[in-house]
Amino acid sequence: MLQIEQTLCQQAVVPEIDAVVAGEETRAAGVTDLIQTCLQLIDAADVQTDPLLAFQFALGNLIVCDKIANTVLTEPLTEGQSDLCNAILAPAK
């Protein structure tokens, strides 16, 4: 999951924050966009073959992506910054 969070932060979070701060997009639309991007990243990594297990993982993944997106787009937002992503992308010591 960490690799997915890192990719999400690197590719999608800051542009979404910037769009919301600039008034180009509502916070709700930004959350929806981040959830969709998060799910696409997870789906690309998922190799489940059992339909029931795949559904259970998908439901859990939706909840995780929703939590991440809502945490990232919590006020106050600062253009070009994300406290959560700064922590995720911080170099290991």
C-alpha positions in Angstrom: 0.0 0.0 0.0 2.9 2.4 0.7 4.0 2.3 -3.0 0.4 3.2 -4.0 0.3 6.1 -1.5 3.7 7.3 -2.7 2.6 7.2 -6.3 -0.7 8.9 -5.4 1.2 11.7 -3.6 3.7 12.1 -6.4 1.2 12.2 -9.3 -2.2 13.5 -8.0 -2.4 15.0 -4.6 -0.5 18.3 -5.1 -2.2 19.1 -8.4 -5.6 18.4 -6.8 -4.8 20.7 -3.8 -3.6 23.4 -6.2 -6.9 23.1 -8.2 -9.0 23.4 -5.0 -7.0 26.3 -3.6 -7.2 28.1 -6.9 -11.0 27.7 -7.0 -10.8 25.6 -10.2 -12.4 22.7 -8.5 -14.5 22.1 -5.5 -13.2 20.2 -2.5 -15.8 17.5 -3.2 -14.7 17.1 -6.8 -11.1 16.9 -5.7 -11.9 14.2 -3.2 -13.7 12.2 -5.9 -10.8 12.6 -8.3 -8.3 11.4 -5.7 -10.5 8.4 -4.8 -10.7 7.5 -8.5 -7.0 7.8 -9.0 -6.3 5.8 -5.8 -8.6 3.0 -6.9 -7.0 2.9 -10.4 -3.6 2.5 -8.8 -4.8 -0.3 -6.5 -6.7 -2.0 -9.4 -3.5 -2.0 -11.5 -1.7 -3.8 -8.7 -4.5 -6.2 -7.8 -4.2 -9.9 -8.9 -7.3 -11.4 -7.1 -9.0 -14.2 -9.0 -11.7 -15.2 -6.5 -14.7 -13.0 -7.2 -15.8 -12.8 -3.6 -12.3 -12.0 -2.4 -11.9 -9.4 -5.1 -15.2 -7.7 -4.1 -14.2 -7.6 -0.4 -10.8 -6.1 -1.3 -12.5 -3.6 -3.6 -14.8 -2.5 -0.8 -11.9 -2.2 1.6 -9.9 -0.3 -0.9 -12.7 2.2 -1.5 -12.8 2.9 2.2 -9.0 3.4 2.4 -9.0 5.6 -0.7 -11.8 7.7 0.7 -10.0 8.2 4.0 -6.8 9.2 2.2 -8.5 11.6 -0.1 -10.5 13.3 2.7 -7.4 13.5 4.9 -5.4 15.1 2.1 -8.1 17.6 1.2 -8.8 18.7 4.8 -8.6 22.5 5.5 -6.5 24.5 5.6 -5.0 23.8 2.2 -1.8 25.4 1.1 -1.0 25.4 -2.6 1.8 23.0 -3.5 1.8 21.3 -0.1 0.4 18.3 1.6 1.3 17.4 5.2 0.3 13.8 4.7 2.2 13.4 1.5 5.2 15.2 3.0 5.3 12.5 5.7 4.7 9.6 3.2 7.4 10.9 0.9 10.0 11.9 3.6 13.3 10.0 3.1 13.8 7.2 5.6 16.3 7.9 8.3 
